[in-house]
Amino acid sequence: QAQLVESGGGLVQAGGSLRLSCVASGRTIRSYGVGWFRQAPGKEREFVAANSWPDGKNYYAEFAKGRFTISRDNAKNTVYLQMTSLNPEDTATYYCAAAPPLRGASVERSLSDTGTWGQGTQVTVSS
């Protein structure tokens, strides 16, 4: 089973950008769906973005469309989340997840139900 470690979080001013990284070890995730979720204090975890396998499609939450970009580098066994135009509402702990595709399920569902998760990286956006 893969282990996932996120990095790249931090404190940024509104309007700024961050790139989160998620490095997998223990096995390759090239044939897995991968994605990012976030959880703010007092709120439930929510989906941010995902990249499915084998079709390689990207999926985004409405709030992420046009601002966030998910990508992966299979050679580095790493998933990225490029975030731009950040605002204080983006403040949260961001988690990456990886899971093999589930027949009949969306990549978001497969990640939520069966994914391997990292420990999270904190993103704080100041106004």
Secondary structure, 3 states (H helix, E strand, C coil): CCEEEEECCEEEECCCCEEEEEEEECCCCCCCEEEEEEECCCCCCEEEEEECCCCCCEEECCCCCCCEEEEEECCCCEEEEEECCCCHHHCEEEEEEEECCCCCCCHHHHHHHHCEECCCEEEEEEC
